[in-house]
Amino acid sequence: MTQLDCASWATTQSADKLALHSIAVATELLLKSHLLRTASTDAWNRVQIGHDLDKAARYAERAGLNLPSRLALVVDQIHPYFQRGGFQRDPRAWPAGFADDACDIVRELAQAVYNHARQDAHGS
């Protein structure tokens, strides 16, 4: 089961914190995988980005990834909680439907990462 599969399942169980934590992990892994393939090393990512989803998105975009237009909305909402471990500690209630929407947006990100890698592999 992938992080996005876990997120999708969690949304059906009204477990928004679990869903959004999985979405944050998936977002980080997708953005960093693009950076590793195109522009950076794992050591650089660890030092310069850490778990900062906003930085990861900005660097991935600079490295040629076409980000989904609504990804910034997801990152703005979940980044502060993800970076400081708030999904486990924070009692925040999330807006209805946000986890579902975030999952769809991060699936768009996964497709963008895949498409970019495929274009590079085929030289177009």
N, C-alpha and C positions, 0 to 999 in steps of 0.2 A: 504494500500500500504506500503510495507516495504522500508527501506532505499535503498536496492538493486533494487527493482522495480522502485523507483524514479530515481535512477542512470541510469537504462536501458532506461527509458523513456526520460530522459534528453539528453542522447547521441543521440537519434533519432531527437532531436530538436536542435542539435549543441550547447547545453548549457553545455559545458565541466566543467565550474566552479561549477555549480549546481550538475552535475554528480559526480565530484570528492569530493565535500563537503559531499554528501550522502555516497560515498564510504568510506571516512574517518570516518564518524560517524558509519557506519556499521562495519568497521574494529575495531574501539574502543569497540563497544558493544560486538562483537563476542569474542575478546581476553579477555575482562574483564569478560564475562559470564563464560568462561572456568576457569579463575582464581577464580571466586567466587565459582564455583562448586568443585574445586580441591585444592585450596591453600591459599586463602586470604579472607578478608572481604571487604565490600564496603568502610568502613572507611580507611582501609589500602590502597586500590586502589586509593582513592581520594588523600591521603597524599603522597604516594610513586610514583604514576604514573601520576595522573592528566590526561591531554590530550596528554601525550607523547606516541605516537604510537610505537616508537622504543622500549621504555622501556616495554610497554605492550606486544609486540611481544617477546622480550627476556624473560620476566617472564613467559609468557604462554608456551614457548618452554621448559623452565626449569621445568615447571609443567606438562610436558609430552605430550604437543600438538605437533603433527607433522605438521609443517607449510608448506604451499605450497612453492615450491622452488623459485618462482618468487615474493613472497610477499615482500621480502626485497627491490626489485626494486620499488614497489609501495610505500612502507613506506618511502623509501629514498626521493622520489619525493614529496609526499603529506604532510609528517609529518611537515616540517617547516611552511607550509602555514596553516595547520590545527591548530597547536599549538598556533599560534599568530593571528588567525582570518583573514588570508590573502586572503581567497577565496572571501571575500566581498570587500576587499580593493585593492588587488594587480592586476595590469593590465596584468599579465603574460599570454602569449599565450601558450597553452599546445601542445605537439607534436600530429600530426594527429594520431588518433586511440588509443592514450594512455588511454582515459577514457573507451573505449570499452574493451581494454585489462585488465585494472585495475578492471573493474566490473567482468570479467570472473575469474580473480585471487581471488577476494574476495568471489566469489561464491564457489571456491575451499576451501577457508578458512571456510566458513559456513558448507560445507560438512565435513571437518575435525573435526570441533567442534562437529557436530552432531554424527559422527562416534565414536569419543572418548567417548562421553556421553553414547552412546548406548552400547559400549564395557563395560564400567564401570557398567552399569545397568544389563548387562547379565553376569557379572563376568568373562569376558574373555579378 
